Amino acid sequence: MHPKIERTLRQAARNTLRLPSESQLVYDTLAPRGPGVMVDVGAHRGSALHPFAAAGWRVLAFEPDELNRRHLLHNVEGLGAVEVDPRAVSTTPGETVSIYRSSESAAISTLTPFVDTHVQAGVVTTTTLALACREHGVGEIDFLKVDTEGYDFFVLQSLDWSAIRPRAVLCEFENRKTVPLGYTWRDMAEFLAGHGYRVVVAEWYPVQRYGAVHRFRRFADYPCPLADENATGNLVAFRDAGDFERFQGVRRAFETRRFPPRFVSRALYRAVLALRRR
């Protein structure tokens, strides 16, 4: 499928199903100040980074899964400001580790398997965010997006926060993946809050099956409990009060939209499922 058609269909599905794209909400928050620098760790096939790159942002994207990376490179053709790094980001550089892929969804490639369908898909080299930023000449980050299927906290810990404090951070949480690795969603939230960030929790209902359409529950300002400790979701964090307030306005605009459909066409639903499995 052509990337533009895929993006259009994804957006139509989100509008119809009333699902937020947290990275798009961050873009809407930061875009008025003009282009900046985005670092996308776990870029998958580029849907999150595309609006930024198309608007002239410099993007450093990490995607260690070879299959996803091929799609990513194809999808960013013509966007000259995108650099793609094939390494996995963790707390220790220079290691050779296995990467696992699942037939359930192309979006859940990981360094530590968490579903029965995960199979080894090769080996990758690790780096830290601090080291990679020095190598790529990244001295500041406006938006750090992390989606590494369980390793998000390690990615955050691998940044030199004394040298670089991103304006905005988006990272995924799901205790199912991370408790076996030694941390919970609250550890990440406290880490960000401890660095002076204002944190919003975008909570989704627990995953029923990866590759299926997931249901969004709510936004909540941290500190707060989860409505369900088995939930998945994203933490959205802002360094500056002005950005945080702008995000709250963008978030409220999303929450107050009222165009609920009477029905979701079977064709659209099937299309969404097909895209989520890619």
Backbone bond lengths (Angstrom), bond angles and torsions (degrees), N, CA, C in turn:
res aa  C-N    CA-C-N  psi(-1)  N-CA   C-N-CA  omega(-1)  CA-C   N-CA-C  phi
1 M - - - 1.460 - - 1.517 109.54 -
2 H 1.324 116.98 139.58 1.460 120.99 179.75 1.529 109.36 -64.93
3 P 1.347 117.31 138.09 1.472 119.62 -176.63 1.527 113.66 -55.07
4 K 1.346 118.66 -39.36 1.461 119.98 -179.02 1.522 111.42 -66.24
5 I 1.342 116.47 -38.31 1.462 119.89 177.77 1.519 110.16 -66.38
6 E 1.339 115.57 -41.16 1.464 119.70 179.96 1.519 110.96 -62.95
7 R 1.348 117.18 -44.62 1.469 120.13 179.46 1.522 110.71 -63.52
8 T 1.331 116.61 -40.79 1.467 120.06 179.91 1.518 111.06 -63.64
9 L 1.336 116.26 -41.91 1.455 120.10 -179.89 1.518 111.06 -67.84
10 R 1.329 116.63 -40.88 1.463 119.40 177.86 1.532 110.51 -59.97
11 Q 1.355 116.25 -44.56 1.451 119.28 -178.25 1.523 111.26 -66.70
12 A 1.336 116.28 -39.69 1.468 119.27 177.23 1.521 110.83 -62.08
13 A 1.335 115.75 -40.08 1.463 119.59 178.81 1.525 110.62 -65.06
14 R 1.329 117.27 -43.11 1.461 120.17 179.42 1.527 110.43 -62.08
15 N 1.337 116.80 -43.54 1.461 119.75 179.39 1.515 111.22 -62.94
16 T 1.327 116.03 -43.40 1.455 119.98 -177.52 1.523 111.43 -67.57
17 L 1.327 115.52 -42.55 1.464 120.32 -178.90 1.525 112.68 -86.70
18 R 1.333 116.18 -3.08 1.471 123.16 -179.37 1.530 111.61 57.86
19 L 1.324 116.24 50.24 1.454 122.26 178.16 1.519 109.27 -106.02
20 P 1.329 118.53 133.11 1.453 119.79 178.29 1.523 111.60 -79.99
21 S 1.309 116.74 152.00 1.455 122.58 164.94 1.523 105.73 -109.74
22 E 1.329 115.87 106.38 1.465 118.52 -174.76 1.525 112.06 -61.07
23 S 1.341 117.08 -37.11 1.465 119.00 179.23 1.528 110.93 -65.87
24 Q 1.345 117.66 -35.06 1.462 120.30 176.93 1.525 110.60 -67.73
25 L 1.326 117.33 -37.68 1.458 120.16 177.12 1.528 110.76 -64.90
26 V 1.329 116.75 -37.24 1.466 119.73 175.51 1.527 109.79 -65.41
27 Y 1.342 116.77 -41.96 1.468 119.41 177.36 1.525 110.48 -58.85
28 D 1.324 117.13 -46.04 1.463 120.42 -179.81 1.523 111.28 -61.70
29 T 1.335 116.31 -28.75 1.464 121.07 179.10 1.523 111.85 -75.73
30 L 1.326 116.92 -44.08 1.458 121.41 -172.47 1.523 113.97 -90.65
31 A 1.329 117.94 -25.14 1.468 121.48 -172.46 1.524 114.62 -57.22
32 P 1.355 120.60 -36.32 1.466 118.99 -177.96 1.525 114.80 -57.36
33 R 1.323 118.01 -22.44 1.466 120.37 179.60 1.517 112.40 -87.05
34 G 1.327 117.64 2.58 1.455 120.67 177.22 1.507 112.75 91.81
35 P 1.360 116.38 176.74 1.469 121.17 -175.62 1.521 112.88 -60.74
36 G 1.319 114.76 149.21 1.452 121.72 176.54 1.515 110.12 -142.63
37 V 1.335 115.64 -147.31 1.460 122.22 -178.86 1.521 108.97 -121.27
38 M 1.325 115.72 126.29 1.464 121.65 175.38 1.522 109.05 -113.68
39 V 1.314 117.00 135.84 1.461 122.61 170.43 1.525 106.76 -115.77
40 D 1.321 115.79 120.80 1.463 122.44 -175.00 1.521 108.25 -115.49
41 V 1.330 116.24 105.21 1.460 122.06 -178.34 1.527 108.00 -99.88
42 G 1.323 115.33 111.91 1.456 120.67 -170.49 1.517 108.84 88.61
43 A 1.342 115.53 56.13 1.463 120.91 -172.06 1.516 113.04 -73.83
44 H 1.338 117.54 -14.25 1.457 122.41 -178.85 1.528 108.33 56.10
45 R 1.335 117.82 -116.81 1.462 120.08 -177.25 1.518 113.22 -113.26
46 G 1.342 115.55 11.53 1.454 119.76 167.83 1.506 117.60 98.32
47 S 1.343 118.99 7.81 1.460 119.09 -176.98 1.525 112.22 -65.41
48 A 1.336 117.96 -35.90 1.458 120.08 -178.78 1.518 112.24 -73.79
49 L 1.322 117.26 -38.70 1.463 119.92 -175.22 1.523 113.27 -80.86
50 H 1.326 117.79 -19.79 1.463 120.00 -169.98 1.525 113.57 -57.90
51 P 1.351 121.20 -46.97 1.465 119.08 179.76 1.521 113.03 -59.16
52 F 1.333 116.54 -36.44 1.462 120.41 179.72 1.524 110.41 -67.54
53 A 1.333 115.92 -49.52 1.463 119.67 -178.82 1.523 110.91 -62.82
54 A 1.331 116.91 -40.45 1.461 120.05 -179.60 1.519 111.88 -65.19
55 A 1.340 116.98 -24.44 1.463 121.59 179.19 1.522 112.59 -91.16
56 G 1.336 117.04 6.82 1.458 120.25 175.49 1.510 115.61 94.85
57 W 1.327 117.42 9.50 1.458 119.14 176.32 1.522 110.04 -72.42
58 R 1.322 115.46 150.65 1.458 120.08 167.41 1.521 107.77 -82.13
59 V 1.330 117.06 131.09 1.458 121.01 -177.37 1.522 109.48 -126.33
60 L 1.329 116.04 127.01 1.456 122.81 170.13 1.520 106.85 -107.24
61 A 1.323 116.77 113.56 1.465 122.20 -173.57 1.522 110.43 -113.74
62 F 1.337 116.60 132.36 1.461 123.10 176.22 1.528 108.45 -108.59
63 E 1.338 116.22 125.00 1.460 120.37 176.02 1.521 108.87 -147.22
64 P 1.345 117.47 100.32 1.464 120.42 -175.98 1.526 114.53 -80.59
65 D 1.337 118.62 -18.74 1.461 120.43 179.07 1.526 109.19 -75.17
66 E 1.330 116.94 118.03 1.463 121.19 -173.31 1.530 112.49 -59.97
67 L 1.330 117.00 -40.98 1.460 119.99 -179.04 1.526 110.73 -65.65
68 N 1.318 116.89 -48.13 1.460 119.56 177.33 1.520 111.75 -61.72
69 R 1.328 115.81 -37.03 1.470 119.42 -178.02 1.525 111.43 -65.63
70 R 1.333 117.33 -35.95 1.465 119.41 176.98 1.528 110.51 -62.01
71 H 1.323 116.26 -43.82 1.464 120.02 176.45 1.526 110.75 -63.61
72 L 1.327 116.49 -41.73 1.458 120.90 -179.78 1.527 111.07 -60.19
73 L 1.322 116.67 -47.98 1.460 120.25 -179.42 1.522 111.50 -61.37
74 H 1.333 116.29 -37.91 1.463 119.66 176.66 1.524 111.08 -66.12
75 N 1.321 116.58 -42.24 1.461 120.68 -175.15 1.520 113.73 -72.27
76 V 1.338 117.96 -20.14 1.470 119.38 179.56 1.527 112.09 -103.53
77 E 1.326 116.24 11.20 1.467 118.60 175.62 1.520 109.19 -57.78
78 G 1.313 115.04 133.51 1.457 120.04 -178.80 1.513 113.72 89.20
79 L 1.322 117.39 -10.12 1.461 121.32 176.37 1.524 107.29 -101.48
80 G 1.301 116.21 84.60 1.463 121.88 -169.03 1.503 115.24 -64.74
81 A 1.346 118.14 -15.24 1.463 120.18 -176.35 1.522 112.62 -88.04
82 V 1.340 118.36 8.35 1.458 121.26 -178.26 1.522 110.20 -101.44
83 E 1.335 116.76 123.62 1.461 123.06 173.34 1.523 107.99 -108.82
84 V 1.326 116.92 132.04 1.462 121.26 -177.57 1.528 109.11 -112.14
85 D 1.328 116.22 123.28 1.456 123.37 179.04 1.527 108.04 -108.45
86 P 1.340 118.98 126.51 1.467 120.74 -174.82 1.525 114.73 -82.66
87 R 1.305 118.50 1.17 1.462 120.28 -175.25 1.524 112.16 -84.46
88 A 1.325 115.17 159.35 1.461 122.30 172.05 1.523 108.42 -91.85
89 V 1.308 116.97 139.86 1.462 121.38 -178.85 1.522 109.31 -97.66
90 S 1.316 115.79 128.80 1.457 121.99 179.31 1.526 107.91 -149.69
91 T 1.318 116.89 -163.91 1.462 119.87 -176.93 1.525 113.42 -89.56
92 T 1.330 117.28 -12.31 1.462 121.50 -177.85 1.519 109.50 -126.29
93 P 1.336 118.27 123.39 1.463 119.75 -179.57 1.519 112.41 -84.52
94 G 1.335 116.42 157.65 1.449 122.00 170.14 1.510 116.08 81.09
95 E 1.324 118.27 6.60 1.459 119.94 177.52 1.529 110.17 -86.18
96 T 1.328 116.08 151.99 1.462 122.01 172.52 1.520 107.61 -106.89
97 V 1.333 116.38 117.60 1.460 120.82 -173.97 1.524 109.52 -130.74
98 S 1.314 115.93 159.56 1.469 121.56 178.49 1.518 110.31 -78.81
99 I 1.331 115.41 147.67 1.457 121.06 171.76 1.523 107.63 -119.25
100 Y 1.333 115.88 142.86 1.455 122.01 -175.03 1.529 109.85 -118.31
101 R 1.321 115.52 142.14 1.453 123.04 -178.46 1.525 108.24 -124.97
102 S 1.342 116.37 151.51 1.465 120.66 -178.86 1.521 110.96 -125.73
103 S 1.323 116.02 142.98 1.459 121.00 174.88 1.520 112.05 -74.26
104 E 1.332 117.56 -14.26 1.467 120.68 179.03 1.513 111.77 -67.89
105 S 1.330 116.12 -39.05 1.457 120.87 -176.48 1.516 109.19 -162.28
106 A 1.343 115.84 137.39 1.458 119.92 175.68 1.519 111.97 -71.52
107 A 1.340 116.40 -10.68 1.456 120.37 -174.68 1.521 113.62 -88.84
108 I 1.335 119.55 -0.41 1.467 119.48 -175.66 1.528 112.19 -116.33
109 S 1.327 117.74 30.38 1.464 119.64 170.95 1.525 108.52 -62.54
110 T 1.330 116.90 141.43 1.454 120.52 -170.09 1.520 111.02 -154.83
111 L 1.320 115.66 164.10 1.459 120.96 174.00 1.528 111.67 -88.68
112 T 1.332 116.90 -16.22 1.463 121.49 178.67 1.523 108.66 -132.07
113 P 1.333 119.52 114.77 1.466 120.89 -175.99 1.522 111.86 -64.61
114 F 1.360 115.11 142.99 1.468 119.50 178.25 1.521 112.80 -135.14
115 V 1.348 118.35 1.99 1.462 121.56 171.67 1.525 107.79 -131.16
116 D 1.318 116.03 157.39 1.463 120.95 -176.29 1.527 112.50 -63.78
117 T 1.334 116.96 -23.47 1.462 120.42 -176.43 1.526 113.27 -85.03
118 H 1.322 118.05 -2.11 1.458 119.80 177.00 1.536 110.31 -69.10
119 V 1.330 115.52 131.83 1.465 121.21 175.43 1.522 108.19 -131.52
120 Q 1.309 115.99 150.70 1.461 119.03 179.67 1.526 109.75 -65.29
121 A 1.340 114.88 133.90 1.466 120.40 -176.07 1.519 111.75 -122.89
122 G 1.333 116.45 18.80 1.454 119.92 179.55 1.505 111.68 128.59
123 V 1.320 116.10 -168.80 1.459 121.81 178.12 1.521 108.87 -126.76
124 V 1.329 115.76 153.05 1.455 122.29 179.63 1.516 109.33 -136.20
125 T 1.311 115.42 162.25 1.462 122.26 176.86 1.518 109.55 -100.17
126 T 1.317 116.59 143.60 1.461 120.83 -179.17 1.525 111.27 -98.12
127 T 1.316 114.39 156.93 1.453 122.31 170.72 1.519 107.24 -144.52
128 T 1.309 116.97 171.84 1.456 120.90 171.69 1.519 108.16 -105.15
129 L 1.327 115.65 159.05 1.455 119.10 178.70 1.524 111.06 -66.52
130 A 1.316 116.43 -36.62 1.462 119.41 178.88 1.522 110.88 -62.03
131 L 1.336 117.45 -46.66 1.458 121.56 -179.39 1.524 110.97 -65.73
132 A 1.315 116.71 -45.09 1.469 120.27 -178.07 1.520 111.14 -63.89
133 C 1.319 117.71 -38.12 1.465 119.84 178.32 1.521 110.53 -63.45
134 R 1.315 117.57 -40.61 1.470 119.77 177.09 1.519 110.62 -64.26
135 E 1.329 117.24 -42.68 1.462 120.99 -178.56 1.523 112.08 -64.67
136 H 1.318 116.74 -36.98 1.462 120.57 -177.98 1.533 112.48 -92.46
137 G 1.304 117.25 2.25 1.461 119.82 178.98 1.513 113.85 69.62
138 V 1.328 116.92 34.10 1.470 121.75 177.85 1.522 108.06 -95.43
139 G 1.325 115.56 110.72 1.454 119.95 -178.30 1.502 114.23 -102.26
140 E 1.327 116.11 -12.85 1.456 121.11 176.45 1.521 108.76 -151.14
141 I 1.320 115.65 153.11 1.458 121.71 -179.03 1.527 108.04 -130.87
142 D 1.317 115.73 126.10 1.455 119.45 174.77 1.525 111.29 -86.70
143 F 1.334 116.93 -37.30 1.462 120.41 -179.93 1.516 109.30 -139.31
144 L 1.332 115.22 118.28 1.460 122.08 174.65 1.519 107.76 -106.69
145 K 1.329 116.53 113.12 1.461 121.64 178.17 1.527 108.09 -110.16
146 V 1.329 116.75 128.76 1.458 121.93 -176.72 1.530 109.04 -127.76
147 D 1.318 116.10 127.03 1.467 121.72 176.59 1.521 107.07 -150.67
148 T 1.340 116.01 87.22 1.457 121.49 -170.26 1.531 113.07 -121.34
149 E 1.322 116.80 19.91 1.461 121.61 173.80 1.532 112.52 53.59
150 G 1.326 113.79 54.77 1.459 120.08 174.27 1.512 115.31 115.10
151 Y 1.336 117.73 -19.40 1.460 120.55 -174.24 1.527 113.30 -102.67
152 D 1.327 117.57 13.01 1.459 120.22 -173.43 1.527 113.16 -59.64
153 F 1.335 117.32 -41.65 1.461 119.85 -179.60 1.529 111.02 -64.31
154 F 1.326 116.88 -38.21 1.457 120.54 178.74 1.526 111.02 -65.94
155 V 1.330 116.11 -36.42 1.468 119.76 176.14 1.524 109.91 -62.70
156 L 1.327 116.46 -46.63 1.467 119.69 178.83 1.529 110.85 -59.88
157 Q 1.322 116.84 -42.51 1.461 120.36 -178.88 1.521 112.14 -67.45
158 S 1.327 116.92 -21.83 1.468 119.75 -177.19 1.518 113.79 -83.58
159 L 1.336 117.48 -4.16 1.465 121.27 176.90 1.520 109.73 -85.92
160 D 1.327 117.70 144.50 1.461 122.27 174.42 1.524 107.78 -84.23
161 W 1.330 115.89 94.37 1.457 120.43 -174.51 1.518 112.93 -71.89
162 S 1.323 116.86 -15.69 1.466 118.73 175.50 1.522 111.48 -76.39
163 A 1.332 116.78 -19.90 1.467 121.47 -179.15 1.520 112.72 -103.71
164 I 1.342 116.89 -35.18 1.467 121.72 -176.19 1.527 109.14 -133.63
165 R 1.330 115.69 123.82 1.464 121.63 174.63 1.527 107.55 -124.16
166 P 1.323 117.89 99.49 1.464 120.15 -177.32 1.524 112.26 -57.26
167 R 1.333 115.54 147.23 1.471 119.77 175.85 1.523 110.77 -64.88
168 A 1.338 116.37 -39.73 1.465 120.99 -178.21 1.516 108.90 -138.42
169 V 1.325 115.85 144.02 1.467 122.66 178.43 1.522 108.13 -130.72
170 L 1.320 115.65 134.61 1.464 122.19 173.49 1.520 107.51 -126.93
171 C 1.322 118.11 122.62 1.461 120.88 179.36 1.522 109.36 -140.63
172 E 1.323 115.15 150.81 1.460 121.90 -175.44 1.525 110.80 -90.81
173 F 1.331 116.03 149.10 1.468 119.86 172.68 1.522 110.12 -133.02
174 E 1.291 114.90 149.25 1.475 123.45 170.64 1.517 107.12 -170.68
175 N 1.319 116.03 109.21 1.465 120.67 -175.40 1.521 112.91 -56.80
176 R 1.321 116.74 -31.06 1.457 120.59 178.80 1.525 111.28 -53.79
177 K 1.319 116.34 -37.81 1.461 121.45 -178.90 1.522 112.21 -85.45
178 T 1.341 116.27 -35.99 1.457 118.63 -165.60 1.523 115.17 -97.74
179 V 1.330 118.39 -26.70 1.468 118.80 178.78 1.532 111.13 -58.78
180 P 1.349 119.41 -41.88 1.467 118.36 175.72 1.527 113.32 -62.41
181 L 1.332 117.21 -20.40 1.464 121.04 178.72 1.523 112.17 -93.19
182 G 1.342 116.85 -2.65 1.455 119.95 172.20 1.509 116.55 103.54
183 Y 1.331 119.11 13.07 1.460 118.86 178.13 1.528 110.13 -149.63
184 T 1.344 114.88 164.49 1.460 122.33 178.60 1.520 109.52 -120.75
185 W 1.336 115.10 174.15 1.469 120.27 178.26 1.527 111.47 -59.57
186 R 1.350 115.83 -35.26 1.463 119.08 -177.71 1.530 111.85 -68.86
187 D 1.330 117.56 -30.54 1.466 119.71 176.77 1.530 110.43 -60.81
188 M 1.336 116.04 -41.18 1.467 119.04 178.28 1.520 111.16 -68.25
189 A 1.320 116.71 -42.46 1.461 120.12 -179.87 1.525 110.66 -61.97
190 E 1.331 117.00 -42.81 1.464 120.46 178.74 1.526 111.50 -66.79
191 F 1.320 116.77 -36.14 1.459 120.93 177.44 1.525 110.13 -59.87
192 L 1.336 116.56 -47.72 1.461 120.59 -179.62 1.524 110.92 -67.11
193 A 1.315 116.79 -43.95 1.459 119.96 178.52 1.527 110.95 -62.26
194 G 1.334 115.77 -36.63 1.461 119.95 178.73 1.515 113.55 -66.03
195 H 1.333 116.44 -22.70 1.470 121.00 175.07 1.520 112.03 -92.31
196 G 1.323 116.41 12.75 1.453 120.41 174.10 1.517 115.55 89.36
197 Y 1.319 117.40 15.52 1.466 120.43 -177.66 1.526 111.09 -92.76
198 R 1.320 115.07 146.30 1.461 122.70 170.36 1.526 106.77 -90.90
199 V 1.319 117.08 128.21 1.462 121.75 -168.70 1.522 110.75 -117.56
200 V 1.322 115.50 134.42 1.462 122.50 172.54 1.521 107.62 -115.84
201 V 1.320 116.80 135.11 1.457 122.83 177.80 1.530 108.32 -97.03
202 A 1.325 116.10 120.69 1.460 121.80 172.14 1.522 106.35 -100.93
203 E 1.322 116.10 100.83 1.473 121.03 -171.71 1.526 110.73 -98.74
204 W 1.332 115.05 130.18 1.459 122.70 174.88 1.523 108.43 -111.29
205 Y 1.324 116.33 155.06 1.464 120.09 177.60 1.532 110.29 -62.97
206 P 1.330 117.60 155.29 1.471 119.67 179.07 1.520 111.88 -52.93
207 V 1.315 115.34 142.92 1.470 121.34 -179.82 1.522 109.34 -67.08
208 Q 1.313 116.08 127.27 1.460 121.03 174.26 1.525 110.94 -87.46
209 R 1.333 114.61 -40.95 1.459 120.36 176.38 1.520 108.42 -157.90
210 Y 1.325 116.62 128.50 1.455 119.87 176.82 1.527 108.94 -65.45
211 G 1.325 115.36 139.19 1.452 120.32 -176.24 1.509 112.69 96.01
212 A 1.338 117.35 -14.22 1.465 121.11 176.64 1.530 109.13 -89.73
213 V 1.319 116.56 172.96 1.459 121.12 175.56 1.526 108.50 -78.48
214 H 1.339 116.73 127.02 1.459 121.57 -178.64 1.528 110.08 -95.42
215 R 1.336 115.39 160.44 1.461 120.78 -177.54 1.523 110.50 -109.67
216 F 1.319 115.01 133.15 1.465 121.25 178.19 1.515 109.74 -86.04
217 R 1.359 116.03 137.85 1.459 120.14 -179.41 1.522 112.11 -100.95
218 R 1.368 117.59 -56.99 1.465 118.50 -170.83 1.517 111.42 -172.13
219 F 1.333 115.01 164.60 1.459 123.15 162.67 1.520 107.74 -102.55
220 A 1.341 116.93 145.61 1.462 121.42 176.15 1.525 108.55 -148.12
221 D 1.318 116.29 139.85 1.464 120.51 177.40 1.524 109.77 -79.79
222 Y 1.328 115.60 132.39 1.460 121.17 178.42 1.529 108.86 -82.99
223 P 1.348 119.89 141.87 1.473 127.64 10.65 1.525 112.06 -81.55
224 C 1.315 114.08 140.11 1.460 121.52 179.59 1.523 107.51 -163.45
225 P 1.320 117.68 157.13 1.466 119.67 170.51 1.517 109.28 -82.48
226 L 1.311 116.75 160.85 1.455 119.97 168.37 1.530 109.01 -77.21
227 A 1.316 116.30 148.17 1.464 119.39 173.10 1.524 110.47 -65.25
228 D 1.344 115.66 -28.73 1.469 121.59 179.38 1.524 107.02 -145.86
229 E 1.317 117.35 119.84 1.462 120.80 -177.67 1.523 112.63 -64.74
230 N 1.317 117.27 -14.05 1.463 120.90 176.30 1.527 112.37 -90.84
231 A 1.319 116.80 5.88 1.462 121.00 -176.87 1.519 111.52 -66.13
232 T 1.318 114.29 161.43 1.450 121.33 165.92 1.520 107.47 -114.86
233 G 1.319 117.44 172.20 1.458 118.65 179.30 1.509 111.93 161.43
234 N 1.326 114.98 -162.10 1.456 121.91 -178.89 1.518 110.55 -135.89
235 L 1.309 115.39 146.63 1.461 121.85 168.65 1.516 107.26 -98.22
236 V 1.327 116.33 129.85 1.459 122.39 178.06 1.519 106.37 -116.03
237 A 1.323 117.36 119.45 1.461 120.92 -171.34 1.522 110.68 -128.73
238 F 1.341 115.62 142.62 1.465 121.36 -178.07 1.517 110.12 -129.13
239 R 1.312 113.79 136.41 1.469 121.12 179.50 1.522 111.49 -75.78
240 D 1.329 116.49 -41.65 1.460 122.09 -171.92 1.526 111.09 -103.55
241 A 1.329 115.95 141.49 1.458 120.82 -177.97 1.525 111.70 -60.96
242 G 1.337 117.34 -38.01 1.456 120.11 -178.93 1.514 112.38 -62.82
243 D 1.336 117.17 -43.28 1.459 120.78 177.50 1.522 110.75 -64.23
244 F 1.331 116.34 -40.89 1.460 120.15 179.51 1.527 110.86 -61.02
245 E 1.321 117.51 -43.44 1.457 120.59 -179.70 1.521 110.91 -67.55
246 R 1.338 117.24 -38.12 1.470 119.08 176.98 1.526 110.59 -64.01
247 F 1.329 116.16 -40.73 1.463 118.82 177.73 1.523 111.16 -62.06
248 Q 1.320 116.75 -40.44 1.459 119.52 179.48 1.527 110.48 -60.50
249 G 1.330 116.85 -37.25 1.453 119.84 176.71 1.518 111.76 -67.02
250 V 1.339 116.86 -42.03 1.466 121.00 177.89 1.521 110.19 -64.32
251 R 1.313 115.14 -42.60 1.471 120.18 179.05 1.523 110.92 -62.22
252 R 1.342 117.03 -45.09 1.465 119.51 -179.29 1.527 111.08 -64.29
253 A 1.333 116.65 -36.42 1.461 119.55 177.98 1.523 110.31 -61.60
254 F 1.339 116.60 -40.97 1.459 119.74 176.37 1.521 110.86 -63.56
255 E 1.331 116.06 -45.82 1.462 120.23 -174.63 1.528 112.77 -65.77
256 T 1.334 117.15 -27.34 1.461 119.89 -175.77 1.525 113.04 -96.84
257 R 1.332 118.12 -0.55 1.464 118.87 175.77 1.524 108.81 -63.67
258 R 1.293 114.28 141.49 1.454 118.08 -177.66 1.528 110.42 -134.21
259 F 1.321 115.22 82.49 1.461 118.10 169.52 1.522 109.16 -135.31
260 P 1.353 116.49 55.45 1.464 118.21 -179.51 1.527 110.73 -65.68
261 P 1.300 117.43 132.72 1.455 119.47 -179.72 1.522 111.69 -75.71
262 R 1.320 116.37 152.60 1.459 119.91 172.28 1.522 110.69 -74.28
263 F 1.307 115.28 -27.52 1.454 118.98 176.80 1.523 108.17 -157.30
264 V 1.296 116.73 158.06 1.459 122.94 172.92 1.511 106.92 -108.09
265 S 1.313 116.35 121.69 1.463 118.54 -175.22 1.518 110.34 -61.75
266 R 1.313 114.39 145.09 1.462 120.06 179.64 1.525 110.84 -59.94
267 A 1.336 116.89 -36.70 1.462 120.11 -179.70 1.519 111.21 -64.09
268 L 1.333 117.05 -42.89 1.459 120.49 179.46 1.518 110.14 -66.07
269 Y 1.324 116.55 -42.90 1.456 119.94 -179.80 1.524 110.75 -59.66
270 R 1.333 116.93 -44.61 1.453 120.31 178.90 1.518 111.22 -64.33
271 A 1.328 115.98 -37.45 1.470 119.63 179.00 1.516 110.98 -64.19
272 V 1.336 116.57 -40.60 1.463 120.64 178.33 1.525 109.80 -62.42
273 L 1.324 116.70 -45.82 1.466 119.75 179.26 1.520 111.08 -59.93
274 A 1.318 116.42 -42.80 1.451 120.02 -179.82 1.515 111.69 -62.07
275 L 1.340 116.86 -40.94 1.452 120.43 -179.42 1.518 110.89 -69.05
276 R 1.336 117.46 -38.08 1.458 119.64 -179.40 1.513 111.78 -66.63
277 R 1.326 118.26 -26.68 1.462 121.39 -178.68 1.517 112.17 -83.28
278 R 1.341 118.14 -12.41 1.460 120.52 -174.99 1.516 111.85 -74.39
